[in-house]
């Protein structure tokens, strides 16, 4: 699993001794996640270097005198580049240490105590599953509690995941992102501060052939059926009128498998649908609907009341990148949320002909994550691997902001609840002030600022500067053969 990291801005804190220090705000996959100190990231780097036999990027050096404003900005950019690099390394992700560090940093950022809470998990039809969690439970732990509640057999666990859905101004539902093991679902959802956000249980695969494996279990069939019905009703899966009538009859008769057999033939079954946005293909400022699924990115181009479709196979994308266009004032002046995100991918249009195609959408990061997940699944299937992932069981040390050191280790599913409490970080010193503001905006902001007179998709002015994440190379691109051209 690869992550999109940024450290768009910083905050100033005062420790228990009255000394000022800088906190770096880490955003992951487009959302604010946590605030950490330089020494915390340095400790993570030292432990990764010690425990993993891999090449690590150089870490920004220590300085023995207070940093100037320019030096602080240089360090922010260097730390951002460092964490982006390690976030792209599969060996680091498999070790579990990075996920554990981020989970503890998230918990420390919002208060530090490991509290017992009641949490609602929703299905796509609005049905609610209520479970008991702790704020230290990461996504996989919460999922297992949901599975036990609905009595889903363990062999089907990897086929589902937790997602955050939000309701937009037009009362439409859109997917925000998938929840990962580097975060607590309870904390992430609570501190979004978005009205109508919900944690939802949904499918966690792209190849619809996996449906056949799930169709052998009644609980799994019900989860597939509930999601399919909701997606048809919301027109995420467009179906012709004659097919819709058949589905309505089967729904009334509660013939779930028969319903799934029919809806699986629909063109957009197995796709994630995105909100309307703009693309420079086939011409600049084309209004489009993006859908990703079945190893494709589909564009429905809306022009003069006529819809045409373009299909882009993910295996023909050589690489892609996320770019943030900032339309506000320069860094250091009044804060601005006026920005836009772009997903650009280099596509093999024809033999020996590559072309960059750019989609401008606030969901660009989610699109990138979907493309990467689809390619990862495609590669795993080709080499005959399953969907499980090994995680190192080594112990490691989490250094808190105040310097306390807490020994961490991977949790066992068989541990009693009291033992699990020992994995939660200690409560920080009450003498340390709460952060001046909790960065809870649904955005990636202030990475590098650029000027733009308007944030108007139909009349954009090319900004002077942009900010890019690392370019994502597509490992499936080498699978292209002459027959595909």
DOZAFI-302309 format. One record per residue (C-alpha): residue number from 1; x, y, z. Coordinates in nm, 2 decimals, m for minus. Example, Ala and Ser with C-alpha at 12.3 -4.5 7.8 and 13.67 -1.06 7.14 Angstrom:
# DOZAFI-302309
{pt 1; {1.23; m0.45; 0.78}}
{pt 2; {1.37; m0.11; 0.71}}
***
This chain:
# DOZAFI-302309
{pt 1; {0.00; 0.00; 0.00}}
{pt 2; {0.15; 0.33; m0.11}}
{pt 3; {0.05; 0.66; 0.06}}
{pt 4; {0.04; 1.02; m0.06}}
{pt 5; {0.22; 1.23; 0.20}}
{pt 6; {0.25; 1.60; 0.24}}
{pt 7; {0.37; 1.83; 0.52}}
{pt 8; {0.19; 2.15; 0.40}}
{pt 9; {0.25; 2.36; 0.71}}
{pt 10; {0.37; 2.37; 1.07}}
{pt 11; {0.26; 2.49; 1.41}}
{pt 12; {0.45; 2.63; 1.71}}
{pt 13; {0.42; 2.47; 2.06}}
{pt 14; {0.56; 2.53; 2.40}}
{pt 15; {0.68; 2.23; 2.60}}
{pt 16; {0.65; 2.18; 2.98}}
{pt 17; {0.99; 2.36; 3.03}}
{pt 18; {0.86; 2.67; 2.85}}
{pt 19; {1.07; 2.60; 2.54}}
{pt 20; {0.92; 2.66; 2.19}}
{pt 21; {0.93; 2.38; 1.92}}
{pt 22; {0.79; 2.33; 1.58}}
{pt 23; {0.53; 2.07; 1.50}}
{pt 24; {0.50; 1.94; 1.15}}
{pt 25; {0.14; 1.87; 1.02}}
{pt 26; {0.13; 1.55; 0.82}}
{pt 27; {m0.14; 1.49; 0.57}}
{pt 28; {m0.20; 1.15; 0.42}}
{pt 29; {m0.41; 1.07; 0.11}}
{pt 30; {m0.55; 1.42; 0.12}}
{pt 31; {m0.65; 1.45; 0.49}}
{pt 32; {m0.48; 1.60; 0.80}}
{pt 33; {m0.35; 1.30; 1.00}}
{pt 34; {m0.12; 1.41; 1.28}}
{pt 35; {0.14; 1.66; 1.41}}
{pt 36; {0.49; 1.54; 1.50}}
{pt 37; {0.83; 1.69; 1.61}}
{pt 38; {1.15; 1.66; 1.42}}
{pt 39; {1.30; 1.43; 1.69}}
{pt 40; {1.00; 1.18; 1.65}}
{pt 41; {1.07; 1.14; 1.28}}
{pt 42; {1.44; 1.11; 1.34}}
{pt 43; {1.38; 0.83; 1.59}}
{pt 44; {1.16; 0.65; 1.33}}
{pt 45; {1.44; 0.69; 1.08}}
{pt 46; {1.70; 0.55; 1.32}}
{pt 47; {1.49; 0.24; 1.40}}
{pt 48; {1.41; 0.18; 1.03}}
{pt 49; {1.78; 0.19; 0.95}}
{pt 50; {1.86; m0.05; 1.23}}
{pt 51; {1.58; m0.31; 1.18}}
{pt 52; {1.55; m0.31; 0.80}}
{pt 53; {1.82; m0.42; 0.55}}
{pt 54; {1.72; m0.16; 0.29}}
{pt 55; {1.85; 0.17; 0.15}}
{pt 56; {1.69; 0.47; 0.32}}
{pt 57; {1.69; 0.83; 0.19}}
{pt 58; {1.91; 1.07; 0.38}}
{pt 59; {1.74; 1.23; 0.68}}
{pt 60; {1.75; 1.61; 0.72}}
{pt 61; {2.05; 1.69; 0.95}}
{pt 62; {2.03; 1.81; 1.30}}
{pt 63; {2.12; 2.17; 1.38}}
{pt 64; {2.26; 2.30; 1.70}}
{pt 65; {2.13; 2.65; 1.68}}
{pt 66; {1.78; 2.79; 1.64}}
{pt 67; {1.66; 2.77; 1.29}}
{pt 68; {1.60; 3.09; 1.09}}
{pt 69; {1.27; 3.12; 0.90}}
{pt 70; {1.43; 3.01; 0.58}}
{pt 71; {1.59; 2.71; 0.75}}
{pt 72; {1.26; 2.61; 0.90}}
{pt 73; {1.11; 2.61; 0.55}}
{pt 74; {1.40; 2.41; 0.42}}
{pt 75; {1.35; 2.15; 0.69}}
{pt 76; {0.98; 2.13; 0.63}}
{pt 77; {1.04; 2.06; 0.26}}
{pt 78; {1.32; 1.81; 0.34}}
{pt 79; {1.10; 1.62; 0.59}}
{pt 80; {0.82; 1.61; 0.34}}
{pt 81; {1.04; 1.47; 0.07}}
{pt 82; {1.18; 1.21; 0.32}}
{pt 83; {0.84; 1.08; 0.44}}
{pt 84; {0.71; 1.07; 0.08}}
{pt 85; {1.01; 0.85; m0.01}}
{pt 86; {0.97; 0.60; 0.27}}
{pt 87; {0.59; 0.60; 0.22}}
{pt 88; {0.65; 0.46; m0.13}}
{pt 89; {0.88; 0.17; 0.00}}
{pt 90; {0.69; m0.16; 0.02}}
{pt 91; {0.94; m0.31; 0.26}}
{pt 92; {0.89; m0.02; 0.51}}
{pt 93; {0.51; m0.06; 0.48}}
{pt 94; {0.53; m0.44; 0.54}}
{pt 95; {0.74; m0.39; 0.85}}
{pt 96; {0.44; m0.24; 1.03}}
{pt 97; {0.66; 0.02; 1.20}}
{pt 98; {0.55; 0.32; 0.98}}
{pt 99; {0.19; 0.23; 1.03}}
{pt 100; {0.24; 0.20; 1.40}}
{pt 101; {0.42; 0.53; 1.42}}
{pt 102; {0.14; 0.71; 1.23}}
{pt 103; {m0.13; 0.55; 1.44}}
{pt 104; {0.03; 0.65; 1.77}}
{pt 105; {0.11; 1.00; 1.64}}
{pt 106; {m0.26; 1.04; 1.54}}
{pt 107; {m0.37; 0.94; 1.89}}
{pt 108; {m0.11; 1.17; 2.06}}
{pt 109; {m0.22; 1.46; 1.84}}
{pt 110; {m0.59; 1.45; 1.95}}
{pt 111; {m0.53; 1.39; 2.32}}
{pt 112; {m0.32; 1.08; 2.39}}
{pt 113; {m0.56; 0.87; 2.61}}
{pt 114; {m0.68; 0.53; 2.50}}
{pt 115; {m1.06; 0.56; 2.56}}
{pt 116; {m1.34; 0.31; 2.52}}
{pt 117; {m1.60; 0.43; 2.27}}
{pt 118; {m1.91; 0.31; 2.09}}
{pt 119; {m1.89; 0.33; 1.71}}
{pt 120; {m2.14; 0.30; 1.43}}
{pt 121; {m2.04; 0.13; 1.11}}
{pt 122; {m2.29; 0.16; 0.82}}
{pt 123; {m2.37; m0.05; 0.52}}
{pt 124; {m2.45; 0.12; 0.19}}
{pt 125; {m2.82; 0.09; 0.25}}
{pt 126; {m2.80; 0.29; 0.57}}
{pt 127; {m2.82; m0.01; 0.81}}
{pt 128; {m2.61; 0.04; 1.12}}
{pt 129; {m2.37; m0.19; 1.30}}
{pt 130; {m2.28; m0.07; 1.65}}
{pt 131; {m1.96; m0.20; 1.81}}
{pt 132; {m1.73; m0.12; 2.11}}
{pt 133; {m1.39; 0.01; 2.02}}
{pt 134; {m1.10; 0.20; 2.17}}
{pt 135; {m0.95; 0.51; 2.02}}
{pt 136; {m0.63; 0.30; 1.97}}
{pt 137; {m0.80; 0.04; 1.75}}
{pt 138; {m0.67; 0.07; 1.39}}
{pt 139; {m0.88; m0.02; 1.09}}
{pt 140; {m0.81; m0.39; 1.09}}
{pt 141; {m0.90; m0.43; 1.45}}
{pt 142; {m1.23; m0.24; 1.40}}
{pt 143; {m1.30; m0.46; 1.09}}
{pt 144; {m1.25; m0.78; 1.29}}
{pt 145; {m1.50; m0.66; 1.55}}
{pt 146; {m1.75; m0.59; 1.27}}
{pt 147; {m1.69; m0.93; 1.12}}
{pt 148; {m1.75; m1.10; 1.45}}
{pt 149; {m2.07; m0.90; 1.50}}
{pt 150; {m2.22; m1.00; 1.16}}
{pt 151; {m2.06; m1.36; 1.18}}
{pt 152; {m1.86; m1.34; 0.86}}
{pt 153; {m1.62; m1.63; 0.83}}
{pt 154; {m1.25; m1.55; 0.86}}
{pt 155; {m1.16; m1.66; 0.50}}
{pt 156; {m1.36; m1.37; 0.37}}
{pt 157; {m1.21; m1.10; 0.58}}
{pt 158; {m0.97; m0.96; 0.32}}
{pt 159; {m1.25; m0.89; 0.07}}
{pt 160; {m1.40; m0.60; 0.26}}
{pt 161; {m1.27; m0.28; 0.41}}
{pt 162; {m1.38; 0.04; 0.58}}
{pt 163; {m1.44; 0.36; 0.39}}
{pt 164; {m1.55; 0.72; 0.47}}
{pt 165; {m1.85; 0.85; 0.29}}
{pt 166; {m1.96; 1.21; 0.29}}
{pt 167; {m2.28; 1.39; 0.19}}
{pt 168; {m2.23; 1.68; m0.05}}
{pt 169; {m2.44; 2.00; m0.07}}
{pt 170; {m2.68; 1.84; m0.31}}
{pt 171; {m2.75; 1.55; m0.07}}
{pt 172; {m2.55; 1.32; m0.30}}
{pt 173; {m2.31; 1.06; m0.15}}
{pt 174; {m1.95; 1.05; m0.24}}
{pt 175; {m1.66; 0.83; m0.14}}
{pt 176; {m1.39; 1.02; 0.05}}
{pt 177; {m1.13; 0.74; 0.10}}
{pt 178; {m1.05; 0.40; 0.23}}
{pt 179; {m0.94; 0.37; 0.59}}
{pt 180; {m0.60; 0.22; 0.65}}
{pt 181; {m0.41; 0.06; 0.94}}
{pt 182; {m0.21; 0.37; 1.00}}
{pt 183; {m0.52; 0.53; 1.15}}
{pt 184; {m0.80; 0.49; 1.41}}
{pt 185; {m1.13; 0.49; 1.22}}
{pt 186; {m1.30; 0.65; 1.53}}
{pt 187; {m1.05; 0.93; 1.55}}
{pt 188; {m1.03; 1.00; 1.18}}
{pt 189; {m1.41; 1.02; 1.14}}
{pt 190; {m1.47; 1.22; 1.46}}
{pt 191; {m1.21; 1.49; 1.37}}
{pt 192; {m1.31; 1.54; 1.01}}
{pt 193; {m1.58; 1.78; 1.14}}
{pt 194; {m1.78; 1.72; 0.82}}
{pt 195; {m2.15; 1.69; 0.87}}
{pt 196; {m2.28; 1.36; 0.74}}
{pt 197; {m1.95; 1.17; 0.72}}
{pt 198; {m1.99; 0.80; 0.80}}
{pt 199; {m1.77; 0.50; 0.82}}
{pt 200; {m1.90; 0.24; 0.58}}
{pt 201; {m1.82; m0.13; 0.52}}
{pt 202; {m1.77; m0.21; 0.15}}
{pt 203; {m1.59; m0.43; m0.11}}
{pt 204; {m1.21; m0.42; m0.11}}
{pt 205; {m1.13; m0.56; m0.45}}
{pt 206; {m1.15; m0.47; m0.82}}
{pt 207; {m1.17; m0.80; m1.00}}
{pt 208; {m1.54; m0.89; m1.00}}
{pt 209; {m1.44; m1.26; m1.04}}
{pt 210; {m1.39; m1.26; m0.66}}
{pt 211; {m1.77; m1.22; m0.63}}
{pt 212; {m1.79; m1.59; m0.71}}
{pt 213; {m1.58; m1.69; m0.41}}
{pt 214; {m1.81; m1.47; m0.18}}
{pt 215; {m2.13; m1.61; m0.33}}
{pt 216; {m2.08; m1.93; m0.14}}
{pt 217; {m2.15; m1.76; 0.20}}
{pt 218; {m2.49; m1.61; 0.30}}
{pt 219; {m2.33; m1.32; 0.50}}
{pt 220; {m2.09; m1.23; 0.22}}
{pt 221; {m2.38; m1.25; m0.04}}
{pt 222; {m2.58; m1.01; 0.17}}
{pt 223; {m2.30; m0.76; 0.18}}
{pt 224; {m2.25; m0.77; m0.20}}
{pt 225; {m2.63; m0.74; m0.25}}
{pt 226; {m2.67; m0.44; m0.02}}
{pt 227; {m2.39; m0.26; m0.19}}
{pt 228; {m2.51; m0.34; m0.54}}
{pt 229; {m2.87; m0.23; m0.47}}
{pt 230; {m2.75; 0.10; m0.32}}
{pt 231; {m2.52; 0.17; m0.62}}
{pt 232; {m2.80; 0.10; m0.87}}
{pt 233; {m3.04; 0.33; m0.68}}
{pt 234; {m2.78; 0.61; m0.67}}
{pt 235; {m2.71; 0.55; m1.04}}
{pt 236; {m2.34; 0.47; m0.97}}
{pt 237; {m2.42; 0.16; m1.18}}
{pt 238; {m2.63; 0.29; m1.48}}
{pt 239; {m2.86; 0.02; m1.61}}
{pt 240; {m3.11; 0.03; m1.90}}
{pt 241; {m3.48; 0.05; m1.81}}
{pt 242; {m3.56; m0.31; m1.91}}
{pt 243; {m3.28; m0.43; m1.68}}
{pt 244; {m3.39; m0.20; m1.40}}
{pt 245; {m3.74; m0.36; m1.41}}
{pt 246; {m3.60; m0.70; m1.37}}
{pt 247; {m3.38; m0.59; m1.07}}
{pt 248; {m3.68; m0.42; m0.90}}
{pt 249; {m3.88; m0.75; m0.92}}
{pt 250; {m3.59; m0.95; m0.78}}
{pt 251; {m3.54; m0.70; m0.51}}
{pt 252; {m3.90; m0.73; m0.40}}
{pt 253; {m3.87; m1.11; m0.39}}
{pt 254; {m3.54; m1.08; m0.20}}
{pt 255; {m3.37; m1.31; m0.46}}
{pt 256; {m3.02; m1.18; m0.38}}
{pt 257; {m2.81; m1.41; m0.59}}
{pt 258; {m3.03; m1.37; m0.89}}
{pt 259; {m3.01; m0.99; m0.85}}
{pt 260; {m2.63; m1.01; m0.83}}
{pt 261; {m2.61; m1.24; m1.14}}
{pt 262; {m2.79; m0.97; m1.34}}
{pt 263; {m2.63; m0.66; m1.20}}
{pt 264; {m2.29; m0.80; m1.25}}
{pt 265; {m2.35; m0.78; m1.63}}
{pt 266; {m2.39; m0.40; m1.61}}
{pt 267; {m2.10; m0.21; m1.76}}
{pt 268; {m2.01; m0.01; m1.45}}
{pt 269; {m2.05; m0.28; m1.19}}
{pt 270; {m1.73; m0.29; m0.99}}
{pt 271; {m1.64; 0.07; m1.06}}
{pt 272; {m1.60; 0.36; m0.82}}
{pt 273; {m1.79; 0.67; m0.95}}
{pt 274; {m1.65; 1.02; m0.89}}
{pt 275; {m1.81; 1.36; m0.88}}
{pt 276; {m1.82; 1.56; m1.21}}
{pt 277; {m1.49; 1.73; m1.28}}
{pt 278; {m1.28; 1.86; m1.57}}
{pt 279; {m1.02; 1.71; m1.81}}
{pt 280; {m0.79; 1.83; m2.08}}
{pt 281; {m0.89; 1.54; m2.30}}
{pt 282; {m1.02; 1.53; m2.57}}
{pt 283; {m0.99; 1.91; m2.54}}
{pt 284; {m0.91; 2.16; m2.26}}
{pt 285; {m1.18; 2.21; m1.99}}
{pt 286; {m1.39; 1.91; m2.10}}
{pt 287; {m1.65; 1.83; m1.83}}
{pt 288; {m1.63; 1.46; m1.75}}
{pt 289; {m1.75; 1.19; m1.52}}
{pt 290; {m1.47; 0.96; m1.41}}
{pt 291; {m1.52; 0.60; m1.31}}
{pt 292; {m1.24; 0.36; m1.21}}
{pt 293; {m1.28; m0.02; m1.21}}
{pt 294; {m1.21; m0.35; m1.40}}
{pt 295; {m0.85; m0.23; m1.47}}
{pt 296; {m0.98; 0.08; m1.65}}
{pt 297; {m1.03; 0.45; m1.60}}
{pt 298; {m1.34; 0.55; m1.79}}
{pt 299; {m1.42; 0.91; m1.90}}
{pt 300; {m1.78; 1.00; m1.98}}
{pt 301; {m1.74; 1.33; m2.17}}
{pt 302; {m2.04; 1.56; m2.13}}
{pt 303; {m2.06; 1.80; m2.42}}
{pt 304; {m2.37; 1.98; m2.57}}
{pt 305; {m2.61; 1.73; m2.41}}
{pt 306; {m2.42; 1.44; m2.58}}
{pt 307; {m2.22; 1.18; m2.37}}
{pt 308; {m1.93; 1.00; m2.53}}
{pt 309; {m1.70; 0.75; m2.35}}
{pt 310; {m1.32; 0.71; m2.36}}
{pt 311; {m1.16; 0.41; m2.19}}
{pt 312; {m0.80; 0.41; m2.06}}
{pt 313; {m0.65; 0.07; m1.95}}
{pt 314; {m0.44; 0.10; m1.64}}
{pt 315; {m0.17; m0.12; m1.78}}
{pt 316; {m0.11; 0.13; m2.06}}
{pt 317; {m0.05; 0.41; m1.80}}
{pt 318; {0.33; 0.45; m1.78}}
{pt 319; {0.31; 0.67; m1.47}}
{pt 320; {0.10; 0.93; m1.30}}
{pt 321; {0.13; 1.22; m1.06}}
{pt 322; {m0.08; 1.44; m0.83}}
{pt 323; {m0.03; 1.82; m0.86}}
{pt 324; {m0.17; 2.09; m0.62}}
{pt 325; {m0.24; 2.43; m0.78}}
{pt 326; {m0.26; 2.69; m0.51}}
{pt 327; {m0.46; 3.00; m0.59}}
{pt 328; {m0.41; 3.20; m0.27}}
{pt 329; {m0.15; 3.43; m0.13}}
{pt 330; {0.21; 3.34; m0.09}}
{pt 331; {0.34; 3.13; 0.20}}
{pt 332; {0.36; 3.33; 0.53}}
{pt 333; {0.06; 3.55; 0.45}}
{pt 334; {m0.31; 3.50; 0.52}}
{pt 335; {m0.41; 3.13; 0.49}}
{pt 336; {m0.62; 3.03; 0.19}}
{pt 337; {m0.82; 2.72; 0.10}}
{pt 338; {m0.84; 2.83; m0.27}}
{pt 339; {m0.67; 2.54; m0.45}}
{pt 340; {m0.73; 2.26; m0.69}}
{pt 341; {m0.59; 1.91; m0.74}}
{pt 342; {m0.49; 1.75; m1.06}}
{pt 343; {m0.43; 1.38; m1.15}}
{pt 344; {m0.21; 1.35; m1.46}}
{pt 345; {m0.12; 1.02; m1.62}}
{pt 346; {0.11; 0.94; m1.92}}
{pt 347; {m0.08; 0.71; m2.15}}
{pt 348; {0.03; 0.49; m2.44}}
{pt 349; {m0.21; 0.62; m2.70}}
{pt 350; {m0.05; 0.41; m2.98}}
{pt 351; {0.27; 0.23; m3.04}}
{pt 352; {0.56; 0.47; m2.95}}
{pt 353; {0.31; 0.75; m2.87}}
{pt 354; {0.28; 0.86; m2.51}}
{pt 355; {0.04; 1.15; m2.41}}
{pt 356; {m0.01; 1.32; m2.08}}
{pt 357; {m0.38; 1.35; m1.98}}
{pt 358; {m0.48; 1.56; m1.68}}
{pt 359; {m0.80; 1.54; m1.47}}
{pt 360; {m0.88; 1.83; m1.23}}
{pt 361; {m1.08; 1.71; m0.94}}
{pt 362; {m1.09; 1.74; m0.56}}
{pt 363; {m1.09; 1.36; m0.56}}
{pt 364; {m0.77; 1.34; m0.75}}
{pt 365; {m0.58; 1.17; m0.46}}
{pt 366; {m0.85; 0.91; m0.42}}
{pt 367; {m0.83; 0.84; m0.80}}
{pt 368; {m0.45; 0.79; m0.76}}
{pt 369; {m0.50; 0.55; m0.47}}
{pt 370; {m0.76; 0.36; m0.66}}
{pt 371; {m0.52; 0.32; m0.96}}
{pt 372; {m0.24; 0.20; m0.74}}
{pt 373; {m0.47; m0.05; m0.56}}
{pt 374; {m0.60; m0.19; m0.89}}
{pt 375; {m0.24; m0.23; m1.03}}
{pt 376; {m0.12; m0.40; m0.70}}
{pt 377; {m0.41; m0.65; m0.73}}
{pt 378; {m0.34; m0.71; m1.09}}
{pt 379; {0.03; m0.78; m1.03}}
{pt 380; {m0.05; m1.00; m0.73}}
{pt 381; {m0.30; m1.21; m0.93}}
{pt 382; {m0.04; m1.25; m1.21}}
{pt 383; {0.22; m1.39; m0.98}}
{pt 384; {m0.03; m1.61; m0.80}}
{pt 385; {m0.02; m1.44; m0.46}}
{pt 386; {m0.31; m1.41; m0.23}}
{pt 387; {m0.45; m1.09; m0.07}}
{pt 388; {m0.28; m1.13; 0.27}}
{pt 389; {0.02; m0.93; 0.38}}
{pt 390; {0.29; m1.03; 0.63}}
{pt 391; {0.38; m0.77; 0.89}}
{pt 392; {0.69; m0.79; 1.11}}
{pt 393; {0.63; m0.87; 1.48}}
{pt 394; {0.94; m0.69; 1.60}}
{pt 395; {0.91; m0.45; 1.89}}
{pt 396; {1.00; m0.09; 1.84}}
{pt 397; {1.00; 0.24; 2.04}}
{pt 398; {0.76; 0.53; 1.99}}
{pt 399; {0.91; 0.86; 2.11}}
{pt 400; {0.64; 1.11; 2.22}}
{pt 401; {0.67; 1.48; 2.18}}
{pt 402; {0.78; 1.53; 2.54}}
{pt 403; {1.05; 1.27; 2.50}}
{pt 404; {0.89; 0.98; 2.68}}
{pt 405; {0.97; 0.65; 2.51}}
{pt 406; {0.70; 0.37; 2.48}}
{pt 407; {0.79; 0.02; 2.37}}
{pt 408; {0.54; m0.10; 2.10}}
{pt 409; {0.48; m0.44; 1.95}}
{pt 410; {0.23; m0.59; 1.71}}
{pt 411; {m0.10; m0.68; 1.87}}
{pt 412; {m0.23; m1.04; 1.88}}
{pt 413; {m0.59; m1.11; 1.81}}
{pt 414; {m0.60; m1.34; 2.11}}
{pt 415; {m0.48; m1.08; 2.36}}
{pt 416; {m0.74; m0.99; 2.64}}
{pt 417; {m0.87; m0.63; 2.63}}
{pt 418; {m0.67; m0.53; 2.94}}
{pt 419; {m0.35; m0.63; 2.77}}
{pt 420; {m0.44; m0.44; 2.46}}
{pt 421; {m0.47; m0.12; 2.67}}
{pt 422; {m0.09; m0.13; 2.73}}
{pt 423; {m0.03; m0.06; 2.36}}
{pt 424; {m0.20; 0.28; 2.38}}
{pt 425; {0.03; 0.57; 2.43}}
{pt 426; {0.06; 0.75; 2.76}}
{pt 427; {m0.13; 1.07; 2.83}}
{pt 428; {0.09; 1.37; 2.74}}
{pt 429; {0.19; 1.61; 3.01}}
{pt 430; {m0.10; 1.84; 3.11}}
{pt 431; {0.14; 2.13; 3.12}}
{pt 432; {0.18; 2.12; 2.74}}
{pt 433; {m0.07; 2.35; 2.58}}
{pt 434; {m0.32; 2.21; 2.33}}
{pt 435; {m0.23; 2.30; 1.97}}
{pt 436; {m0.34; 2.64; 1.87}}
{pt 437; {m0.57; 2.49; 1.61}}
{pt 438; {m0.65; 2.14; 1.49}}
{pt 439; {m0.59; 2.11; 1.12}}
{pt 440; {m0.91; 1.93; 1.02}}
{pt 441; {m0.97; 2.06; 0.67}}
{pt 442; {m1.06; 1.81; 0.40}}
{pt 443; {m0.77; 1.91; 0.18}}
{pt 444; {m0.40; 1.91; 0.11}}
{pt 445; {m0.31; 2.28; 0.14}}
{pt 446; {m0.01; 2.51; 0.13}}
{pt 447; {0.25; 2.27; m0.01}}
{pt 448; {0.40; 2.54; m0.23}}
{pt 449; {0.18; 2.83; m0.31}}
{pt 450; {0.11; 2.96; m0.66}}
{pt 451; {m0.10; 3.25; m0.78}}
{pt 452; {m0.41; 3.21; m0.99}}
{pt 453; {m0.67; 3.49; m1.04}}
{pt 454; {m0.97; 3.25; m1.02}}
{pt 455; {m1.04; 2.90; m0.93}}
{pt 456; {m1.27; 2.86; m1.23}}
{pt 457; {m1.25; 2.53; m1.41}}
{pt 458; {m1.39; 2.69; m1.73}}
{pt 459; {m1.15; 2.99; m1.73}}
{pt 460; {m0.83; 2.87; m1.57}}
{pt 461; {m0.51; 3.08; m1.58}}
{pt 462; {m0.19; 2.87; m1.58}}
{pt 463; {m0.04; 2.93; m1.23}}
{pt 464; {0.32; 3.04; m1.20}}
{pt 465; {0.41; 2.75; m0.96}}
{pt 466; {0.27; 2.42; m0.87}}
{pt 467; {0.35; 2.15; m0.61}}
{pt 468; {0.38; 1.78; m0.70}}
{pt 469; {0.38; 1.45; m0.51}}
{pt 470; {0.64; 1.20; m0.62}}
{pt 471; {0.56; 1.05; m0.97}}
{pt 472; {0.40; 0.70; m0.93}}
{pt 473; {0.56; 0.45; m1.17}}
{pt 474; {0.33; 0.18; m1.30}}
{pt 475; {0.48; m0.16; m1.25}}
{pt 476; {0.21; m0.32; m1.47}}
{pt 477; {0.32; m0.11; m1.77}}
{pt 478; {0.59; m0.36; m1.86}}
{pt 479; {0.31; m0.62; m1.92}}
{pt 480; {0.22; m0.45; m2.24}}
{pt 481; {0.29; m0.66; m2.54}}
{pt 482; {0.27; m0.62; m2.92}}
{pt 483; {m0.08; m0.76; m2.92}}
{pt 484; {m0.20; m0.49; m2.69}}
{pt 485; {m0.08; m0.22; m2.93}}
***
